Amino acid sequence: MKPAGPPRAPWLPRLPRLPRPVKRALVAAFAVAVAVAIGWTMSRLDWSVVGVLFARRDPGQMALLLSGSLLASTAGLSLGFLAWRVVLLELGPPVSGPRVVRIFFVGFLSKYLPGRVPGMVATAKVASVNGITFGRLMTTAALVMSLVLLSGFTVGLLAGVQLLGARAAWLGGAAVLIVLVLVRPQLVNQGSALLLRLLRRPAAAKAASVRGVRLAVAWQSASWVVTGLHLWPLAVAMGAPPSRSLLLCVGAFTLATSVGIAAVFIPDGIGVREAVLTAALTVVLPAPAAAVVALASRLISTVSEVLLGAAALATAEYLIRRRERADPPAWSSPPSPTSPTSPTCPP
């Protein structure tokens, strides 16, 4: 009897089986569409802020500050991937590292396509091909998003207290919840399962372990802190006091990005993130300089996302294809002379 494949997402149409050349053409077309969307996004960024930054500092010093900013952003994004990876592997059978990278970064770069549906369909299809069921993928997304927002608003307290004063007390709720999650990690599993039931989406058959949830919280919190550090060299370049602005920059970026994520109807939080970031940075910078830093932050974040995503996907594809060449399918091997199914008997 033919084994059943992974469950199909209920909102995805049932597509006919396509010949391999057609599949390859569709994959190539999708890759081109993502590349065009990324190029269009990059062209719409305000590159003039780079000239403004270089006008404020010696070119060599400014190049060093920008390099440090780009490195911090890339490292922080990598830590965020590790948090997602922990949750995904907790919810089912093992999956090889390159395939995990492939699934994550296909979805990661697909966000540049107009609308959310193409990226969701592509991610679900890639996950299915690589052995991840739709329920497991959705549960991972629900779990990780809850941890991203809870840890984000908690780290955002570093800026919220300076920006909002006593009104930042509402951010303390996230801190209380993240502590509660660390003490009772099973609450995250229960919360994500309830959310998926309300959305009428399948859940993974297996729940994340206590250790897995705590490890994901640690990786995601580290991701926020390291990613937020990219803002500090930009703020210092525009005249912010280094010692006073360090924690503010980490908290400001985290708070602004978390608010942007929570604004689900605005793609990638564009506009919302810059507004919150500019307001927070006015604590240490004049408003025009704070706006320059906010725009430069968007530029650095986008460039680091594209560079990391492209490099990670290229590496994963190379490793997957090399393993496929090294371990060909069993049916492609010639029958052994001593095999009982061999058409001729040994002499």
C-alpha positions in Angstrom: 0.0 0.0 0.0 1.3 3.5 -0.8 2.3 5.4 2.3 0.4 8.6 3.0 2.3 11.8 2.6 2.3 14.7 5.0 -1.1 16.3 5.6 -1.9 19.1 3.1 -2.6 22.5 4.5 -6.4 23.0 4.4 -6.2 26.3 2.7 -3.9 25.2 0.0 -5.4 23.9 -3.3 -4.7 20.3 -4.3 -2.3 20.6 -7.2 -1.7 17.8 -9.8 1.7 16.0 -9.8 3.9 17.9 -12.2 6.8 16.6 -14.3 10.3 17.3 -12.9 11.2 19.9 -15.6 8.0 21.8 -14.8 8.8 21.7 -11.1 12.3 23.0 -11.7 10.9 25.8 -13.9 8.4 26.8 -11.2 11.2 26.8 -8.6 13.4 29.0 -10.9 10.5 31.4 -11.5 9.9 31.7 -7.7 13.6 32.4 -7.1 13.5 35.1 -9.8 10.4 36.6 -8.3 12.0 36.8 -4.8 15.2 38.3 -6.3 13.2 40.9 -8.1 11.1 41.7 -5.0 14.3 42.1 -3.0 15.9 44.3 -5.6 12.7 46.5 -5.7 12.8 46.7 -1.9 16.5 47.7 -1.8 15.9 50.4 -4.5 13.2 52.0 -2.3 15.5 52.3 0.7 16.9 55.7 1.6 20.5 55.3 0.7 21.2 59.0 1.1 21.6 58.4 4.9 24.9 56.7 4.1 26.2 60.0 2.8 24.9 61.8 5.9 26.7 59.4 8.2 30.0 59.7 6.3 29.7 63.5 6.5 29.7 63.2 10.3 32.8 61.1 10.7 36.2 60.3 9.2 35.6 57.8 6.3 37.8 55.1 7.8 36.1 55.4 11.2 32.6 55.5 9.7 33.3 52.4 7.6 34.4 50.6 10.8 31.2 51.7 12.6 29.0 50.5 9.7 30.8 47.2 9.5 30.2 46.6 13.2 26.6 47.5 12.8 26.1 45.1 9.9 28.0 42.4 11.8 25.8 42.8 14.9 22.6 42.7 12.8 23.7 39.6 11.0 24.8 37.8 14.2 21.5 38.7 15.9 19.4 37.3 13.0 21.5 34.1 13.2 20.6 33.7 16.9 16.9 34.2 16.0 17.2 31.3 13.5 18.6 29.1 16.3 15.6 29.8 18.5 13.3 28.8 15.6 15.4 25.7 15.0 15.1 24.6 18.6 11.3 24.7 18.5 11.0 23.0 15.1 13.2 20.1 16.2 11.3 19.8 19.5 8.0 19.1 17.7 8.8 16.0 15.7 11.4 13.7 14.2 14.9 14.9 13.5 15.6 16.9 10.3 19.1 17.5 8.9 20.6 20.9 9.5 20.8 22.0 5.9 17.1 21.1 5.4 16.1 23.2 8.5 18.1 26.1 7.0 16.4 25.7 3.7 12.9 25.8 5.2 13.6 28.8 7.4 15.3 31.0 4.9 12.9 30.3 2.1 10.2 31.7 4.3 12.5 34.4 5.6 13.3 35.8 2.1 9.7 35.1 0.8 8.5 38.0 3.0 9.7 40.4 0.4 7.1 39.2 -2.1 4.0 41.3 -2.2 1.3 39.9 0.1 1.7 37.1 2.6 0.1 34.2 0.6 2.9 33.5 -1.8 5.5 33.2 0.9 3.2 31.1 3.1 2.5 28.7 0.2 6.2 28.4 -0.7 7.2 27.8 2.9 4.5 25.1 3.4 5.5 23.4 0.2 9.3 23.4 1.0 8.6 22.2 4.5 6.4 19.3 3.2 9.1 18.3 0.7 11.7 18.3 3.5 9.6 16.1 5.8 7.9 18.8 8.0 4.1 18.5 8.3 1.9 21.6 8.0 0.8 21.1 11.6 4.4 21.1 12.8 5.2 24.2 10.8 2.2 26.1 12.1 2.9 25.1 15.7 6.5 26.2 15.3 5.3 29.6 14.0 2.8 30.1 16.8 5.3 29.1 19.5 8.1 31.2 18.1 6.0 34.3 17.5 4.8 34.2 21.1 8.3 34.0 22.4 9.5 36.7 20.0 6.9 39.2 21.2 7.2 38.3 24.9 11.0 38.5 24.9 10.9 41.6 22.7 8.7 43.6 24.9 10.8 42.5 27.9 14.1 43.6 26.4 12.3 46.7 25.2 12.0 47.8 28.8 15.6 49.1 28.5 14.2 51.9 26.3 10.6 51.9 27.5 11.5 53.1 31.0 13.5 56.1 29.6 11.0 56.9 26.9 7.7 56.3 28.7 8.5 56.7 32.3 5.8 55.3 34.5 3.7 54.6 31.4 6.1 51.8 30.6 4.5 49.6 33.3 2.4 47.8 30.6 5.7 46.5 29.2 6.3 44.9 32.6 3.5 42.5 31.8 5.6 40.9 29.1 8.5 40.5 31.6 6.1 38.8 34.0 4.9 36.5 31.3 8.4 35.6 30.1 9.3 34.7 33.7 6.2 32.6 33.9 7.1 30.9 30.7 10.6 30.0 32.1 9.0 28.6 35.2 6.1 26.8 33.5 7.1 26.3 29.8 4.1 24.1 29.1 1.9 27.2 29.1 3.4 28.1 25.8 2.4 24.8 24.3 -1.1 25.2 25.6 -1.4 28.8 24.4 -0.2 27.9 20.9 -2.5 24.9 20.7 -5.5 27.2 21.7 -4.5 29.8 19.1 -4.3 27.2 16.3 -7.7 25.8 17.3 -9.2 29.2 17.1 -7.6 29.7 13.7 -8.8 26.2 12.7 -5.2 25.2 11.8 -3.6 21.8 12.6 -1.1 21.5 15.4 1.9 19.4 15.7 1.5 15.9 17.2 4.3 16.5 19.7 4.7 19.3 22.3 7.9 21.2 23.0 9.8 20.0 26.1 10.5 22.2 29.1 14.2 22.4 28.2 13.4 23.2 24.6 11.1 26.2 25.4 13.7 27.6 27.9 16.5 27.2 25.3 14.4 28.9 22.7 13.7 31.8 25.1 17.4 32.1 25.8 18.3 32.2 22.1 15.6 34.6 21.2 16.5 37.0 24.0 20.1 36.9 23.0 19.0 37.6 19.4 17.2 40.8 20.5 20.1 42.0 22.5 22.7 41.3 19.7 20.6 42.7 16.9 19.8 45.8 18.9 23.5 46.5 19.3 23.6 47.4 15.5 21.8 50.6 16.4 24.5 51.8 18.8 27.3 52.5 16.3 24.8 54.4 14.1 23.6 56.5 17.0 27.2 57.2 18.2 28.1 58.3 14.6 25.4 60.9 14.8 26.6 62.3 18.1 24.9 60.2 20.8 26.9 59.8 24.1 28.3 56.2 23.9 27.7 55.2 27.5 24.2 56.6 27.9 23.0 55.4 24.5 24.1 51.7 24.6 21.2 50.2 26.6 18.8 52.7 25.1 19.7 51.6 21.6 19.3 47.9 22.4 15.9 48.5 24.0 14.7 51.0 21.4 15.3 48.7 18.4 13.8 45.7 20.2 10.7 47.7 21.3 10.2 49.3 17.9 10.6 46.0 16.0 8.2 44.3 18.5 5.6 47.0 18.0 6.1 46.7 14.2 5.5 42.9 14.4 2.4 43.4 16.5 1.1 45.7 13.8 0.2 42.7 11.6 -1.6 44.7 8.9 1.6 46.7 8.0 4.2 44.7 6.0 7.3 44.2 8.1 6.2 47.1 10.4 7.5 49.7 7.9 6.8 53.2 9.2 5.7 52.0 12.6 9.2 50.8 13.5 10.8 54.0 12.3 8.3 56.1 14.2 8.9 54.3 17.5 12.6 54.2 17.0 12.9 57.9 16.2 10.8 58.8 19.3 13.0 56.6 21.5 16.3 58.0 20.1 15.2 61.6 20.8 16.2 60.9 24.4 19.9 61.1 23.3 19.7 62.8 19.9 17.9 65.7 18.2 14.9 64.6 16.2 16.5 65.0 12.7 19.5 63.0 13.8 17.3 60.3 15.4 15.4 60.0 12.1 18.6 59.5 10.2 19.6 56.7 12.6 16.1 55.1 12.2 16.4 55.1 8.4 20.0 53.8 8.5 18.8 51.0 10.8 16.2 49.9 8.2 19.0 49.9 5.6 21.4 47.9 7.7 18.7 45.4 8.7 17.6 44.8 5.2 21.1 44.3 3.8 22.0 41.9 6.6 18.8 39.9 6.0 19.5 39.6 2.3 23.1 38.7 2.8 22.5 36.2 5.5 19.5 34.6 3.7 21.3 34.3 0.4 24.5 32.8 2.0 22.6 30.4 4.2 20.4 29.1 1.4 23.3 28.7 -1.0 25.3 26.8 1.6 22.3 24.6 2.5 21.5 23.8 -1.2 25.2 22.9 -1.8 25.3 20.5 1.2 21.9 18.9 0.4 22.9 18.2 -3.2 26.4 16.9 -2.2 24.8 14.4 0.1 22.3 13.4 -2.5 25.2 12.7 -4.9 27.1 10.8 -2.2 24.0 8.7 -1.1 22.1 7.9 -4.3 18.6 6.3 -3.9 18.7 2.6 -3.3 16.8 1.9 -6.6 19.5 3.5 -8.6 22.2 1.0 -7.5 22.8 -2.0 -9.8 21.6 -5.3 -8.4 24.2 -7.3 -6.6 25.4 -10.5 -8.4 24.4 -12.5 -5.3 21.1 -10.8 -4.8 18.1 -13.2 -5.0 16.5 -10.7 -7.5 19.4 -10.8 -9.8 18.4 -12.1 -13.3 21.5 -14.3 -13.5 23.0 -16.7 -11.0 26.7 -16.5 -10.0 28.9 -19.1 -11.7 
